[in-house]
Amino acid sequence: MTSEPPAAPTRRTYSFLGPAGTFTEAALAQVPEARDQNWRPVRNVGEALADVIDGRSDAAMIAIENSVDGGVSTTQDALATVPGLRIVGEYLVPVEFVLVAKPGVRLEDVSVVAAHPVAYAQCLAWLTATLPEHSHIPAASNVAAAVGVVEGTITADAAIAPPGILKLHDLELLADKIGDNAHAVTRFVLVSRTAPPPAPTGADKTSLIVELPEDHPGALLELLEQFATRGINLSLLASRPIGDELGRYRFVIDADGHIEDERMADALLGLRRFSPRVLYLGSYPRADRAIVRYPERYSDEVFVEARDWLRGLVSGEPGA
């Protein structure tokens, strides 16, 4: 009797903004469990998240914040409106840009530049100084812009792209390091279907989207007090319109700590009582692995002792 050979391990699939060579692919390359798995290039954030929801992918890497331009609104709005998602990790990618064209094109020949709008904004000062009369054609990604220039599907003379594009395509390097901020960094998050958060590491972040109740003086202050009174630092606070009427906003929040921290759990309970809608996006290790510091009076032990004290009062324990 012969035994069946062991089944090959199931390969996981990860979606990312493609094609190959994008900053999103560079972020995905930082995920240890994604190595040697299936990587699925997509055209936009919506498609990436749909892959996760519909089961075509196990997770998707998407950009959520840039150190120069702030939050990526399309990502923030998608996370606010697409149910059943969790952020399970974050990754930082330094941002550097080059200007490329077909072989033989010179810098002085360029009058139309293709680029993703975010990249274009980050190179605008250099472009204005170097090519003051240029015009811009938006592209779905910077790699797509470069490929479109090479293949002639985009009517541009040159494209802004990441430096790695030169290893993938036959392109003329017209200029390098054209970004206006040499320290620019983009923050990416890995998003899966709803699942329990990874265990606390002590260097964690919790992401939320919170809507204010009816508009009244001090409403935002009341929201922020849910964190301040529990010693929780916020590393991101961004407003996005809800879209149903003028003056209605939701707030995208990154808070230092993990949902299993007593102070964070207590803050979420406070938010739940305060807000008509609290969307928990996940607790996950910080990309920089910086340990979260907080005053001793907000330690887990203090919260537990306070609950035990109250329980003793209610039960009539002697000395409580």
Secondary structure, 3 states (H helix, E strand, C coil): CCCCCCCCCCCCEEEEECCCCCHHHHHHCCCHHHCCCEEEEECCHHHHHHHHHHCCCCEEEEEEEECCCEECHHHHHHHHHCCCEEEEEEEEEECCCEEEECCCCCHHHCCEEEECHHHHHHCHHHHHHHCCCCEEEECCCHHHHHHHHHHCCCCCCEEEECHHHHHCCCCEEEEECCCCCCCCEEEEEEEEECCCCCCCCCCEEEEEEEECCCCCCCHHHHHHHHHHCCCCCEEEEEEEECCCCCCCEEEEEEEECCCCCHHHHHHHHHHHHHCCEEEEEEEEECCCCCCCCCCHHHCHHHHHHHHHHHHHHHHCCCCC
